[in-house]
Amino acid sequence: MLSFEQLKQRLESAGQPHVLQFWSELCEEDRDTFLQELSQLDLKGLKDHCEGAVRAADSPSANLDQHIQPVPPESIGSVRKSDKSCLAEWENEGLLQISQSRVGVLLLAGGQGTRLGVQYPKGMYNVGLPTGKTLYQIQAERIYKIQELSNRKHGCKCTIPWYIMTSEFTLAPTEKFFKENNYFDLDPSNIVMFEQRMIPAVTFDGKVILQGKGKIAMAPDGNGGLYQALVDNNVLEDMKKRGVEYLHVYCVDNILVKMADPVFIGFCVNRGADCGAKVVEKAYPAEPVGVVCKVQGVSQVVEYSEFQPQTAELRGPGGELVYSAGNICNHLFTRAFLQDVAEKFKDQLKQHVALKKVPFVDSCGNHVKPTKPNGIKMEKFVFDVFPFSRNFVVFEVVREDEFSPLKNADGAATDTPTTARNSLLAQHCRWAMAAGATLLDEHGNTLPPAGSASAGDSPPTQCEISPLVSYFGEGLEKLLGGRTLPTPFILDEKRAKELQAQ
Ligand SMILES: CC(=O)N[C@H]1[C@@H](OP(=O)(O)O)O[C@H](CO)[C@@H](O)[C@@H]1O
């Protein structure tokens, strides 16, 4: 740890002496904590960071319009447009890789859930399903099930390690939650949690913001902080030791995420890709999803916050959106590619600017909650490594089956606990009906198929199928075929055993 004098001097040369302005008012304990926190900062890089933040916030965002092109449709693999045998071939390849323990999953869970308005990690959110399962539990059970399906098919005992990138905000509660839930019956030695870095928020004139008299306002370095965190925490070595060659990276909030999706993995493997992105067709021009496109001939994602509205509105001859490849934050990387990024490219990742309302103490020591943005937060984005890929592929999946993110609190128009819950229930209802079940409402009336015109605006059918019973709708015919089932209907392992015995 640095001494007070050393720190003072370094902060002065970084142009940030105000950081210690309340030092004399701090008690011994707070001084120790503050010294520790400041010692962990990259003080050498602090000056550059602060100046860079101001420069980035000042420079108008580049207008990409003249350089941008959609990804050519022929280079996109598509679930909807591929025939069954093709999909089965990819799935088989994916299951084979999983069965050989060559696949890991990595969860991006460092965010603060500000839009959702909760103080705890988003993965701990219960969207109000009949079983009350949280996002973390659903994801854990899908890992368990896909391991089991691969084992059964290939007569082996495979492992999908689950890497979880947290931040200072989310690590402790996530660890506690997993422990309390007995790691959802996964082997804890296959769950690797680590923290991404935090960086200081900066005022518009380049000063580090004090959140308290002895505390700097820090924020995670964006989900693109992943690549630094992989290095800081020896994650690539861990993958190598375990023989993991493919990493499925996803963000915490999509209730429909197919963990270690064998179809996507098989598609990427068959194409020899080192980097792949799943997309869905954008629902409407202003939908807050990044767009996979080409900028000056190079495939990349342009984030929704940086996409020009007039470009987003462009439509083709059939009325379809020209830029329709919506990023769902579901990526596949080979370990070799990640190693390359770690060694050669991670410091070249673009810095994105977010202007935020950052609570602070003013020069008189008053705590202020700003009503308009006062701070610059710099973030890296996970997809900004795509341009470094040698063989990048795009895989389009069906939105109803694979994408329903939880971003906002109930009351917002989209991406809320209600929309997430309803998407999952509707999917499970479709699975049950496709397996040959007839579902009844509480009055004993037959329910129309989910999504059909007669389903209209009626409340979603309460049909929830445990991922431990079915990963993606498979194996349900023998349990549900020809049966008439009253709702609410919960198909968990116990019920599945009873149905099988009948
Ligand atoms: C930096 C990043 O990964 N942004 C992603 C991510 O957005 P957030 O608003 O950060 O949750 O998830 C979106 C899909 O839910 C995706 O469209 C977008 O590109």
The ligand as a MOL file (V3000), in Angstrom:
LIG
                    3D

  0  0  0     0  0            999 V3000
M  V30 BEGIN CTAB
M  V30 COUNTS 19 19 0 0 0
M  V30 BEGIN ATOM
M  V30 1 C -22.5940 -3.3050 -24.8200 0
M  V30 2 C -23.5780 -4.4020 -25.0760 0
M  V30 3 O -23.2410 -5.5670 -24.9870 0
M  V30 4 N -24.8090 -4.0020 -25.4260 0
M  V30 5 C -25.8410 -4.9810 -25.6770 0
M  V30 6 C -26.7050 -5.1260 -24.4300 0
M  V30 7 O -27.3170 -3.8980 -24.1720 0
M  V30 8 P -27.5430 -3.2700 -22.7110 0
M  V30 9 O -28.4380 -2.1090 -22.9210 0
M  V30 10 O -26.1540 -2.9120 -22.2510 0
M  V30 11 O -28.1260 -4.3240 -21.8390 0
M  V30 12 O -27.7010 -6.1090 -24.6500 0
M  V30 13 C -28.5600 -5.8620 -25.7670 0
M  V30 14 C -29.5100 -7.0280 -25.8970 0
M  V30 15 O -30.2670 -7.1970 -24.7620 0
M  V30 16 C -27.7420 -5.6960 -27.0410 0
M  V30 17 O -28.5660 -5.4120 -28.1290 0
M  V30 18 C -26.7190 -4.5930 -26.8480 0
M  V30 19 O -25.9510 -4.4570 -28.0230 0
M  V30 END ATOM
M  V30 BEGIN BOND
M  V30 1 1 1 2
M  V30 2 2 2 3
M  V30 3 1 2 4
M  V30 4 1 4 5
M  V30 5 1 5 6
M  V30 6 1 5 18
M  V30 7 1 6 7
M  V30 8 1 6 12
M  V30 9 1 7 8
M  V30 10 2 8 9
M  V30 11 1 8 10
M  V30 12 1 8 11
M  V30 13 1 12 13
M  V30 14 1 13 14
M  V30 15 1 13 16
M  V30 16 1 14 15
M  V30 17 1 16 17
M  V30 18 1 16 18
M  V30 19 1 18 19
M  V30 END BOND
M  V30 END CTAB
M  END
